């Protein structure tokens, strides 16, 4: 069982930065593909960024290209989402997801079956 907890959300002005963390209290993140998703008020959950279980591949949504960066620290059992140049439209609840990785290929936007409770990010103008 994988239990995930996000942290690092908060209120920031447009143009500012935040770093979100996703940690597991039950096991290491080794062998797990990790992804960040977000859900804005009145909208569905959307993919933000992902990193493969090897750490060798990343994928991101066009809306965050050049502004957000995902990374993982296996020793700390943590995945990070560094968010720079935040915009008002980035306001959402951000969720961390995990799934077992595979040698057979990587689908960065689908198949996550473990989720954290989310952390709120609010960006003011």
N, C-alpha and C positions, 0 to 999 in steps of 0.2 A: 504494500500500500504506500502511496506517495501522498504526503500531506504538504501542501505548499502554502506559504504565507507571503503576501506582498507588503512592502513598506516603502516609505519615501515620498508618498504623495503629499499634496498640500496646495497652498495658494501661492501663485507667482504672477508677476506682471508679464505682459506680452514682451517677448524678447529675452526673457529670463531662462534659467535652466533648472532642471531637477534631475535627480538620479533615483530611479526606482530599483528596488531590490526584490528578489524572489528567492526565498530560502526554503529548504526542506528540513523538517524536524525528525523525519522518520527514516531517511536513508540518504545516501549520497546521490548526486545527480549524474553519476557516471552511467553511460549507456542510454541516457534520455535525451531525446530531442526536446528543445525548449522553445516556447513561443510567447509573445506578448500580443494580447488583443485589447481592444477598448470598446466601450459602449457609451455613447453620448445619450442624453435624455431624449426619449422618443425614437431612438434609432436602434437598429440591430447591432450585434457584436461584430466588430470588424477586425481583420488581421492588421497587425502593426509591423512586427518584426520577429524573426526566428533564427535560431542557431542550431546546427546539427549536433548530434551527440558527440561527434569527434571534435567539434569546434572549428572544423575546417571550412564549413559553408554557412553563409548567412543569407537571409532574404528579407526584403522590406517592402512595405507599401509605398507607392509613388508619393503619397501625401507626406511622408516623413523622410524622404530621400535627402541625404545631406544634412539632416538635422538630428536624427536619432541614431544611436549606435547600441547594438546588443553585444554583450560579452558574458563570459562565464568564468567562474573561478571554482574549479572542482574541489580544491582543498577546503574552500569555505562553504561548499555546498550551496553556492549562490549564483544566480544569474542577474545581470544588471541591464537596465535600459537607461542609457544616458540621453537625456532630452535637452537639446539646445534650441535657441531661437524659437521658443514656444509661441504659439499663436492662440488666439481666442478659441478657434475651432478645434484645438487639441483638448479642450475640456471634456473629460469623460471619466468613467471608472475604468481603471486599467487592471487587466487580469493576466495572470501568469498561467500558462498551460504546459503540460508535459505529456510525453508519450514515449514508449520504448522505441529506441532507434533500431535501424536495420541496415545490414550490408547491401540489401537489395534495392536501395534507392531512398530518396528523401523527398517527402511531400511537405513543404514547409507550412502550408496553410490549412491542412486538414488532419483529422485523426487524433487530436488531443483528447485524452480521456481523464486527465487529472487536472483540477483547477484550484486556484486559490480563491479566497473570498473577495479579492479586489481591493484597490486603493484609489481614492478619489484624487484627481488632478483638476484644479481649477485655475484658469488663466484669465486674468483681468486685463481690460484694455487701458 
